[in-house]
Amino acid sequence: MAIQYLDGIRLYRSLCAGIQRVISRQDHLNKINVFPVPDSDTGTNLAYTLTTIIEQIDQEVHSGIDRMTAIIADAALDGARGNSGAIFAQFLVGFSEGVGNHAYLSTRRFAKAVRVAHQYAYDALVEPQEGTVLTVIADWAESISKLSPRITDFKELTEHGLKRAKAALADTPKKLAVLAKAGVVDAGAQGFVDLLEGIQEYIDSGVLSKTVSIPVAVKKTSADNVNYDTRYQFCTECTLAGDAINRIALKEALIGHGNSIVLAGTKRKVKVHIHTNQPKTVLEISSRFGRLTDEKVDDIFRQQRDAHREHRDIAIVVDSGCDLSEDLLDKYNLHMVPVRLSFGEDHYVDKVTMTGDEFWKELKRNPVHPKTSQPTPGDFRRQYQFLSSHYQSAISIHLPAKLSGTMQSALNASKAIPDFPVTVIDSLSGSIGAGLIAIRGAEAIEAGFAYDEVVSIIKTAIKNTVLYIGLDTMEYVVRGGRVPRSKKILADLFRLNPILSFTENGVEAIGITFGRRNKTDKLVRFVTKRLPPDTPYRIGVSHANHEDEARKIEEIFVEKIGRENVFFSEIGPALGCHSGPGGLVIAVQTVEDLRNG
């Protein structure tokens, strides 16, 4: 039967079919992703973007296509991730604008909305590039526009449009040298064609399938034939809300701070995407144009390494409360999801848009005490989805549930990806202590242990790791709500130096030293008396803007057990909010033979 009109319900069903096809193809899209950078996340980003749309529209389906497209466009902006995700979102925003206040569309009105969507997609980019999804959208839209005056049946119209889109997709390597070199088509363009194919299958069959499986054999070409993009390290995104956001002025303000700039949205809501080396500056500039939310910063270099270097099948995820240097994170292939922090109305991404040095300066200058907030379930879900394209499973190790909602966010996210096993573990530790636990897990993975065995080894490492925290002052841990003020009053009165630790009940004092002089020596003596006498151990040393004293501790233990068994780091902003400057941390981990772990 001919389909003479398109309403909200028909759009909803057909779009769901298209989205399900794209999601089923995300691994393939990741494998062929070489432009604008070969970080192999186009499929993951599109899946995240489109999943957000489904989650939203499943809750609110309208027969009027005007209301339906407005909901779809808004959801797309909220969920847009990556370059292609932002372009898809802007295309849907444009389509909604083109629909206007019509409750249903004829093929002519549909063609008009498509033309607006095409223009919106082009306008979103500072430097539109032919040979990408933009080219395929343009050719598809042109086909729809030319045929709509004489074709009134949507089924026939979309068949012709799909044929034109496939031809444009096949030609993308001819227009973009990096694609030709890698022997692939553009990943974003392939995703758009996948969407159209899913829609066409639904139109032809009338059956909406929730489980589409399409096996695809892909040659591993991108790692061999495409050079890494080393100009810009961070994929930075945020959402802006306001009454009259000037996207043209915002675009001009961001030029010169990176590339792959995409601004998707309307005067009321804008999704910003940019590859940059200055994520903090980009977020500061963006905040001048509207209320800043949903800021995200991904390390492109790390994603490229994950996509192309050899690694085992199990990934380990930590949060930024795990204090390890970038070198150690890279050496042990650990994936970090950052905690958020704020000084009043100023928001930051831990260790990304605020470094340790910047934090200590701001802490001294700003009368407002900083607050931390756990990563959102969306932050974890995005990380797990990316890893699912390159690993078979993941183990997620986090700050204690008694002290942070990070564990809960990770648990919620892990349930949203049922086909990718994720075990979420409470480290019962933090700082360099959590770091030693994660390193132990990474060593077990590298040694070839199976998933369940690695989980068991990590849980044993948690039992074998003790954290000793010595603070210069208890003022900050009291302000952060981790210790009652009454304990600080007693400590100050009697000149006591509590030795704190992470326990199953939170942060507790496990000992004290006396007097304000030589506090570092006293902390070391306290720890040394509790070292395991007949069992090998390793040491982690971390400091809160107190490197000279921490280096002294490091050298003491290097002389005892060798440099290879001593790990050094700085306490990051997430935990620095509570420790304050001058804090010192020593972690002791008993090292059992992995075969007995």
C-alpha positions as CSV (number, residue, x, y, z in Angstrom):
1,M,0.0,0.0,0.0
2,A,1.1,3.5,-0.8
3,I,2.1,5.7,2.2
4,Q,0.7,9.2,1.4
5,Y,1.6,11.0,4.7
6,L,4.1,10.9,7.5
7,D,2.9,11.7,11.1
8,G,4.5,11.5,14.5
9,I,3.8,7.8,15.1
10,R,5.1,6.7,11.7
11,L,8.2,8.8,12.2
12,Y,8.8,7.3,15.6
13,R,8.5,3.7,14.4
14,S,10.6,4.2,11.3
15,L,13.3,6.1,13.2
16,C,13.5,3.5,15.9
17,A,14.1,0.9,13.2
18,G,16.9,3.0,11.7
19,I,18.5,3.6,15.1
20,Q,18.4,-0.1,15.9
21,R,20.3,-0.8,12.7
22,V,23.0,1.8,13.5
23,I,23.4,0.5,17.0
24,S,23.8,-3.1,15.7
25,R,26.6,-1.8,13.3
26,Q,28.5,0.3,15.8
27,D,31.5,-2.1,15.9
28,H,31.8,-1.9,12.1
29,L,31.6,1.9,12.2
30,N,34.3,2.0,14.9
31,K,36.6,-0.2,12.8
32,I,36.4,2.0,9.7
33,N,36.6,5.3,11.6
34,V,39.7,7.2,10.3
35,F,38.4,10.7,9.9
36,P,38.7,13.4,11.4
37,V,40.9,11.3,13.7
38,P,41.4,7.5,13.7
39,D,40.2,7.0,17.3
40,S,37.7,4.3,16.4
41,D,34.7,5.8,18.3
42,T,32.3,6.9,15.6
43,G,30.0,3.9,16.1
44,T,30.1,4.3,19.9
45,N,29.3,8.0,19.7
46,L,26.4,7.5,17.2
47,A,25.1,4.6,19.4
48,Y,25.2,6.8,22.5
49,T,23.5,9.7,20.6
50,L,20.8,7.6,19.1
51,T,20.2,5.6,22.2
52,T,19.4,8.8,24.1
53,I,16.8,9.6,21.4
54,I,15.1,6.2,21.8
55,E,15.1,6.5,25.6
56,Q,13.4,9.9,25.3
57,I,10.8,9.3,22.6
58,D,9.8,5.9,24.1
59,Q,8.4,7.9,27.0
60,E,6.5,10.5,24.9
61,V,5.1,9.5,21.5
62,H,2.8,12.0,19.7
63,S,0.7,11.7,16.6
64,G,1.6,15.2,15.5
65,I,4.9,15.2,13.7
66,D,5.6,18.8,14.8
67,R,5.7,17.8,18.5
68,M,7.4,14.5,17.8
69,T,10.3,16.1,15.9
70,A,10.8,18.7,18.6
71,I,11.2,16.0,21.2
72,I,13.6,14.0,18.9
73,A,15.7,17.1,18.2
74,D,15.9,18.0,21.9
75,A,16.9,14.5,22.9
76,A,19.5,14.4,20.1
77,L,21.1,17.5,21.4
78,D,21.2,16.2,25.0
79,G,22.8,12.9,23.9
80,A,25.0,14.1,21.0
81,R,28.5,12.7,21.3
82,G,31.5,13.1,19.0
83,N,31.7,14.8,15.6
84,S,29.2,12.6,13.8
85,G,26.8,12.6,16.8
86,A,26.7,16.4,16.8
87,I,26.1,16.5,13.0
88,F,23.3,14.0,13.3
89,A,21.8,16.0,16.1
90,Q,22.0,19.2,14.1
91,F,20.4,17.4,11.1
92,L,17.5,16.4,13.3
93,V,17.2,20.0,14.7
94,G,17.0,21.3,11.2
95,F,14.4,18.7,10.3
96,S,12.3,19.8,13.2
97,E,12.6,23.4,12.1
98,G,11.6,22.5,8.6
99,V,8.5,20.6,9.8
100,G,7.3,23.8,11.5
101,N,3.8,23.5,13.0
102,H,2.5,20.8,10.6
103,A,0.9,17.8,12.3
104,Y,1.7,15.5,9.3
105,L,3.8,15.7,6.1
106,S,3.2,15.0,2.5
107,T,6.2,14.1,0.4
108,R,6.5,17.7,-0.7
109,R,6.5,19.0,2.8
110,F,8.9,16.2,3.8
111,A,11.3,17.3,1.1
112,K,11.2,20.9,2.3
113,A,12.0,19.7,5.9
114,V,14.9,17.6,4.5
115,R,16.4,20.7,2.7
116,V,16.3,22.7,5.9
117,A,17.9,19.7,7.8
118,H,20.7,19.5,5.1
119,Q,21.4,23.2,5.5
120,Y,21.5,23.0,9.3
121,A,24.0,20.2,9.1
122,Y,26.3,22.2,6.9
123,D,26.0,25.3,9.0
124,A,27.0,23.4,12.2
125,L,30.6,23.0,11.0
126,V,33.2,25.7,10.9
127,E,35.0,23.8,8.1
128,P,32.6,21.5,6.2
129,Q,34.5,18.6,4.5
130,E,33.3,16.9,1.4
131,G,33.6,13.1,1.3
132,T,32.0,12.8,4.7
133,V,28.4,12.4,6.0
134,L,27.7,15.9,4.8
135,T,28.2,14.8,1.2
136,V,25.8,11.8,1.6
137,I,23.2,14.0,3.3
138,A,23.5,16.5,0.5
139,D,23.0,14.0,-2.3
140,W,20.2,12.2,-0.5
141,A,18.4,15.5,0.2
142,E,18.8,16.6,-3.5
143,S,17.3,13.3,-4.6
144,I,14.3,13.7,-2.2
145,S,13.8,17.2,-3.4
146,K,13.9,16.4,-7.1
147,L,11.5,13.5,-6.9
148,S,9.0,14.7,-4.3
149,P,6.9,16.8,-6.8
150,R,6.0,13.8,-8.8
151,I,6.2,11.0,-6.2
152,T,3.5,11.0,-3.5
153,D,4.3,7.6,-2.1
154,F,6.9,7.7,0.8
155,K,8.0,4.1,0.2
156,E,8.9,4.9,-3.4
157,L,10.5,8.2,-2.5
158,T,12.7,6.8,0.3
159,E,13.8,3.9,-2.0
160,H,15.2,6.3,-4.5
161,G,16.8,8.4,-1.8
162,L,18.5,5.4,-0.3
163,K,19.9,4.4,-3.7
164,R,21.4,7.9,-4.1
165,A,22.8,7.9,-0.6
166,K,24.5,4.5,-1.2
167,A,26.1,5.8,-4.4
168,A,27.3,8.9,-2.5
169,L,28.7,6.7,0.3
170,A,30.7,4.6,-2.2
171,D,32.2,7.8,-3.6
172,T,33.5,9.2,-0.3
173,P,37.0,7.7,-0.7
174,K,37.3,9.6,-4.0
175,K,36.7,12.9,-2.2
176,L,38.8,12.4,0.9
177,A,42.3,11.1,0.5
178,V,42.6,9.7,4.1
179,L,39.6,7.3,3.3
180,A,41.2,6.2,0.0
181,K,44.5,5.5,1.8
182,A,42.8,3.4,4.4
183,G,40.5,1.6,2.0
184,V,37.3,2.5,3.8
185,V,34.3,4.7,3.3
186,D,33.5,7.5,5.8
187,A,32.2,6.1,9.1
188,G,29.7,8.9,9.8
189,A,28.4,8.6,6.2
190,Q,28.1,4.9,6.6
191,G,26.1,5.4,9.8
192,F,23.7,7.7,8.0
193,V,23.2,5.1,5.3
194,D,22.7,2.5,7.9
195,L,20.0,4.7,9.5
196,L,18.2,5.0,6.1
197,E,18.5,1.3,5.4
198,G,16.9,0.5,8.8
199,I,14.1,2.9,8.0
200,Q,13.6,1.4,4.5
201,E,13.4,-2.1,5.9
202,Y,10.7,-1.1,8.3
203,I,8.7,0.7,5.6
204,D,9.0,-2.4,3.3
205,S,8.1,-5.0,5.9
206,G,6.1,-3.1,8.5
207,V,8.0,-5.1,11.2
208,L,10.0,-3.2,13.9
209,S,12.8,-5.5,15.2
210,K,14.6,-4.6,18.4
211,T,17.4,-7.1,17.7
212,V,19.2,-6.6,14.4
213,S,22.4,-8.6,13.9
214,I,24.5,-7.9,10.9
215,P,27.8,-9.7,10.7
216,V,30.4,-7.7,8.8
217,A,34.0,-8.6,8.0
218,V,36.3,-5.6,8.1
219,K,39.9,-5.5,7.1
220,K,42.1,-3.9,9.8
221,T,43.4,-1.1,7.6
222,S,43.2,2.0,9.7
223,A,46.1,1.2,12.0
224,D,48.5,0.4,9.2
225,N,47.6,3.0,6.6
226,V,46.5,6.1,8.6
227,N,48.7,8.3,10.7
228,Y,47.5,9.4,14.1
229,D,46.4,13.0,14.4
230,T,48.7,14.5,17.0
231,R,47.7,18.1,16.7
232,Y,44.8,18.1,19.3
233,Q,44.6,15.8,22.3
234,F,41.1,16.4,23.7
235,C,37.7,15.9,22.3
236,T,35.8,18.5,24.3
237,E,32.0,18.8,24.4
238,C,29.4,20.7,26.4
239,T,25.8,21.8,26.3
240,L,24.8,25.5,26.5
241,A,21.3,26.7,27.5
242,G,19.9,30.2,27.3
243,D,17.3,32.4,25.8
244,A,19.2,33.8,22.8
245,I,22.5,32.0,22.2
246,N,24.5,33.6,19.5
247,R,26.0,30.6,17.6
248,I,27.7,32.7,15.0
249,A,29.6,34.7,17.7
250,L,30.4,31.5,19.6
251,K,31.7,29.9,16.5
252,E,34.0,32.9,15.8
253,A,35.2,32.8,19.5
254,L,36.2,29.1,19.2
255,I,38.1,29.4,15.9
256,G,41.8,29.2,16.6
257,H,41.3,27.0,19.6
258,G,41.1,23.7,17.7
259,N,39.5,21.9,14.8
260,S,36.5,19.6,14.1
261,I,34.3,22.4,15.5
262,V,30.6,21.5,15.4
263,L,27.9,23.7,16.9
264,A,24.5,21.9,16.9
265,G,21.4,23.4,18.3
266,T,19.1,26.4,18.4
267,K,19.0,29.8,20.1
268,R,17.9,28.0,23.3
269,K,20.2,25.0,23.4
270,V,23.6,24.4,21.7
271,K,25.8,21.3,21.8
272,V,29.5,22.3,21.3
273,H,32.1,19.8,19.9
274,I,35.7,20.6,19.3
275,H,39.1,18.9,19.2
276,T,41.5,21.1,21.2
277,N,44.6,21.3,23.4
278,Q,42.9,23.8,25.6
279,P,39.7,22.2,27.0
280,K,39.6,24.6,30.0
281,T,39.7,27.6,27.7
282,V,37.1,26.2,25.4
283,L,34.7,25.6,28.3
284,E,35.4,29.1,29.7
285,I,34.6,30.7,26.3
286,S,31.5,28.6,25.9
287,S,30.2,29.6,29.3
288,R,30.1,33.2,28.2
289,F,27.3,32.4,25.8
290,G,25.0,30.4,28.0
291,R,24.6,28.2,31.0
292,L,27.2,25.4,30.8
293,T,26.2,21.8,31.5
294,D,27.2,18.3,30.5
295,E,30.8,19.1,29.9
296,K,32.9,16.2,28.7
297,V,36.6,15.9,27.8
298,D,38.0,12.7,26.2
299,D,41.7,12.0,25.5
300,I,41.9,11.4,21.7
301,F,45.5,10.2,22.0
302,R,44.5,7.5,24.5
303,Q,41.5,6.5,22.4
304,Q,43.7,6.1,19.3
305,R,46.1,3.9,21.3
306,D,43.3,1.8,22.5
307,A,41.9,1.4,19.1
308,H,45.2,0.3,17.5
309,R,47.7,-1.0,19.9
310,E,47.8,-4.6,21.1
311,H,46.2,-5.3,24.5
312,R,44.4,-8.0,26.4
313,D,40.7,-8.5,26.3
314,I,39.9,-7.1,29.8
315,A,39.9,-3.4,30.5
316,I,40.3,-1.7,33.9
317,V,38.4,1.5,34.7
318,V,39.1,3.8,37.6
319,D,37.9,7.2,38.7
320,S,40.1,10.3,39.2
321,G,40.1,9.6,43.0
322,C,42.7,7.0,42.0
323,D,45.9,9.1,42.1
324,L,48.3,7.8,39.5
325,S,50.5,9.8,37.1
326,E,49.7,9.8,33.4
327,D,52.8,7.7,32.8
328,L,51.5,5.0,35.1
329,L,48.0,5.1,33.7
330,D,49.4,4.6,30.3
331,K,51.9,1.9,31.3
332,Y,49.2,-0.2,32.9
333,N,46.5,0.7,30.4
334,L,44.1,2.1,33.0
335,H,41.0,4.0,31.8
336,M,40.0,7.0,34.0
337,V,36.6,8.6,34.4
338,P,37.0,12.0,36.0
339,V,35.2,13.3,39.0
340,R,33.6,16.8,38.8
341,L,34.4,19.6,41.2
342,S,33.3,23.2,41.6
343,F,34.2,26.4,43.3
344,G,30.8,28.0,43.7
345,E,29.4,28.5,40.2
346,D,32.7,27.5,38.4
347,H,32.7,23.9,37.4
348,Y,35.7,21.8,36.4
349,V,36.6,18.3,35.2
350,D,39.1,16.8,37.6
351,K,42.7,16.6,36.3
352,V,41.5,17.7,32.8
353,T,40.2,21.3,33.0
354,M,41.8,21.8,36.4
355,T,45.3,20.5,37.1
356,G,46.8,20.0,40.5
357,D,48.8,23.3,40.4
358,E,45.7,25.2,39.3
359,F,43.7,23.6,42.1
360,W,46.1,24.5,44.9
361,K,46.3,28.1,43.7
362,E,42.5,28.4,43.5
363,L,42.0,26.7,46.9
364,K,44.3,29.4,48.4
365,R,42.7,32.3,46.6
366,N,39.0,31.4,46.6
367,P,37.0,31.9,49.8
368,V,34.4,29.3,48.6
369,H,35.3,25.8,49.6
370,P,35.3,23.4,46.6
371,K,32.7,20.6,46.3
372,T,33.0,17.4,44.4
373,S,30.4,15.4,42.5
374,Q,30.6,11.9,41.2
375,P,30.7,11.2,37.5
376,T,27.3,10.7,36.0
377,P,26.0,7.3,34.9
378,G,26.2,8.8,31.4
379,D,29.9,9.4,31.9
380,F,30.5,5.7,32.8
381,R,28.1,4.4,30.1
382,R,30.0,6.4,27.4
383,Q,33.3,4.9,28.7
384,Y,32.0,1.4,28.8
385,Q,30.5,1.7,25.3
386,F,33.8,2.8,23.9
387,L,35.6,0.0,25.6
388,S,33.1,-2.5,24.4
389,S,34.3,-1.9,20.9
390,H,37.9,-2.9,21.8
391,Y,37.6,-5.2,24.8
392,Q,35.6,-8.3,25.8
393,S,34.9,-7.1,29.3
394,A,35.8,-4.5,32.0
395,I,36.5,-4.3,35.7
396,S,35.6,-0.9,37.3
397,I,37.4,0.0,40.6
398,H,36.1,3.0,42.5
399,L,36.1,5.3,45.5
400,P,34.3,3.7,48.5
401,A,30.5,3.7,48.3
402,K,30.4,5.1,51.9
403,L,32.2,8.3,50.7
404,S,31.0,8.9,47.2
405,G,28.2,8.1,44.7
406,T,30.7,7.1,42.1
407,M,30.1,3.4,42.7
408,Q,26.4,3.8,42.2
409,S,26.9,5.7,39.0
410,A,29.2,3.0,37.7
411,L,26.7,0.3,38.7
412,N,23.8,2.0,37.0
413,A,25.8,2.4,33.8
414,S,27.0,-1.2,33.8
415,K,23.4,-2.4,33.7
416,A,22.7,-0.3,30.6
417,I,25.1,-2.4,28.5
418,P,24.0,-6.0,29.1
419,D,26.2,-7.4,26.3
420,F,29.4,-6.1,27.8
421,P,30.3,-7.7,31.2
422,V,31.4,-5.1,33.7
423,T,32.2,-5.9,37.4
424,V,32.1,-2.8,39.6
425,I,34.3,-3.1,42.7
426,D,34.5,-0.9,45.8
427,S,38.2,-0.3,46.4
428,L,37.7,0.7,50.0
429,S,40.6,3.0,49.3
430,G,41.6,6.1,47.4
431,S,44.5,8.1,46.1
432,I,47.6,6.0,45.6
433,G,46.0,3.1,47.5
434,A,43.4,2.7,44.8
435,G,46.2,3.1,42.3
436,L,48.1,0.1,43.7
437,I,44.9,-2.0,43.6
438,A,44.3,-1.1,40.0
439,I,47.9,-1.8,39.1
440,R,47.6,-5.2,40.7
441,G,44.6,-5.9,38.5
442,A,46.4,-4.8,35.4
443,E,49.4,-7.1,36.2
444,A,47.0,-10.0,36.5
445,I,45.4,-9.2,33.2
446,E,48.8,-8.9,31.5
447,A,49.8,-12.3,33.1
448,G,46.9,-13.9,31.2
449,F,44.5,-14.6,34.0
450,A,40.8,-15.2,33.2
451,Y,38.2,-12.6,34.0
452,D,36.9,-14.2,37.2
453,E,40.5,-14.8,38.4
454,V,41.4,-11.1,37.9
455,V,38.3,-10.1,39.9
456,S,39.4,-12.4,42.7
457,I,43.0,-11.1,42.6
458,I,41.8,-7.5,42.8
459,K,39.6,-8.3,45.8
460,T,42.6,-9.9,47.5
461,A,44.7,-6.8,46.7
462,I,42.0,-4.6,48.4
463,K,42.4,-6.7,51.6
464,N,46.1,-6.5,51.3
465,T,46.3,-2.7,50.9
466,V,46.3,-0.2,53.8
467,L,46.3,3.5,53.4
468,Y,47.9,5.9,55.9
469,I,46.9,9.6,55.6
470,G,48.7,12.3,57.4
471,L,47.2,15.8,57.1
472,D,48.9,19.2,57.8
473,T,45.5,20.4,59.1
474,M,42.2,18.7,59.6
475,E,40.3,21.9,58.5
476,Y,39.6,20.7,54.9
477,V,38.6,17.2,55.8
478,V,36.1,18.7,58.3
479,R,34.8,21.2,55.7
480,G,34.3,18.4,53.3
481,G,32.1,16.6,55.8
482,R,34.4,13.5,56.1
483,V,35.3,14.1,59.8
484,P,33.3,15.8,62.6
485,R,34.6,19.2,63.7
486,S,34.7,18.0,67.3
487,K,37.6,15.7,66.4
488,K,39.5,18.6,64.9
489,I,39.0,20.7,68.1
490,L,40.4,17.9,70.2
491,A,43.3,17.3,67.9
492,D,44.2,21.0,67.9
493,L,43.9,21.3,71.7
494,F,46.2,18.3,72.5
495,R,48.5,18.8,69.4
496,L,47.5,15.4,68.1
497,N,48.2,14.2,64.5
498,P,45.5,11.7,63.6
499,I,46.6,9.0,61.1
500,L,43.5,8.5,58.9
501,S,42.6,5.7,56.6
502,F,39.8,4.5,54.4
503,T,37.7,1.7,56.0
504,E,34.4,0.0,55.4
505,N,32.8,2.7,57.5
506,G,34.4,5.6,55.6
507,V,37.4,7.8,56.8
508,E,38.5,6.9,60.3
509,A,41.5,7.5,62.5
510,I,43.6,4.4,62.9
511,G,46.3,6.0,65.0
512,I,47.9,9.2,66.2
513,T,51.3,10.9,66.5
514,F,52.1,13.7,68.9
515,G,53.5,17.2,68.3
516,R,53.7,19.5,65.3
517,R,57.5,19.1,64.6
518,N,58.9,16.5,62.3
519,K,55.4,15.2,61.4
520,T,56.7,13.5,58.2
521,D,59.3,11.4,60.2
522,K,56.6,10.5,62.7
523,L,54.3,9.3,60.0
524,V,57.0,7.2,58.4
525,R,57.9,5.6,61.8
526,F,54.2,4.9,62.4
527,V,53.9,3.1,59.0
528,T,57.3,1.3,59.3
529,K,56.2,-0.3,62.6
530,R,53.3,-1.8,60.7
531,L,55.0,-3.2,57.7
532,P,54.6,-6.9,57.0
533,P,57.7,-8.6,58.5
534,D,58.0,-11.7,56.3
535,T,56.0,-10.9,53.2
536,P,57.0,-8.8,50.1
537,Y,55.3,-5.5,49.8
538,R,55.1,-2.4,47.7
539,I,54.7,1.2,48.6
540,G,52.7,4.1,47.2
541,V,53.5,7.7,48.1
542,S,51.2,10.6,47.3
543,H,51.2,14.2,48.4
544,A,49.0,17.3,48.4
545,N,51.2,20.1,47.1
546,H,54.0,18.8,49.4
547,E,56.4,17.2,47.0
548,D,59.7,17.8,48.9
549,E,58.5,15.9,52.0
550,A,56.9,13.2,49.8
551,R,60.2,12.7,47.9
552,K,61.9,12.1,51.3
553,I,59.4,9.4,52.1
554,E,59.9,7.9,48.6
555,E,63.7,7.6,49.0
556,I,63.4,6.0,52.4
557,F,61.3,3.2,51.0
558,V,63.4,2.9,47.8
559,E,66.4,2.1,50.0
560,K,64.3,-0.6,51.8
561,I,62.6,-2.4,48.9
562,G,64.0,-1.0,45.6
563,R,62.7,1.7,43.2
564,E,60.6,-0.8,41.2
565,N,58.4,-1.4,44.2
566,V,57.7,2.3,45.1
567,F,55.1,4.3,43.2
568,F,54.8,8.1,43.4
569,S,52.0,10.5,42.6
570,E,50.3,13.7,43.5
571,I,46.9,13.9,45.2
572,G,44.5,15.3,42.6
573,P,41.8,17.9,43.0
574,A,39.0,15.3,43.7
575,L,40.7,14.3,47.0
576,G,42.6,17.5,47.5
577,C,39.3,19.2,48.3
578,H,39.2,17.1,51.5
579,S,42.9,16.7,52.3
580,G,43.9,20.4,51.9
581,P,47.5,21.3,51.1
582,G,50.3,19.6,53.0
583,G,48.8,16.2,53.2
584,L,50.8,13.0,52.8
585,V,49.7,9.5,51.9
586,I,51.5,6.2,52.2
587,A,49.9,3.1,50.9
588,V,51.3,-0.4,51.8
589,Q,50.3,-3.3,49.7
590,T,51.3,-6.9,50.6
591,V,52.3,-8.6,47.3
592,E,51.3,-12.2,47.2
593,D,52.2,-14.5,44.3
594,L,49.6,-13.9,41.6
595,R,49.0,-17.7,41.4
596,N,47.7,-17.5,45.0
597,G,45.8,-14.3,44.4
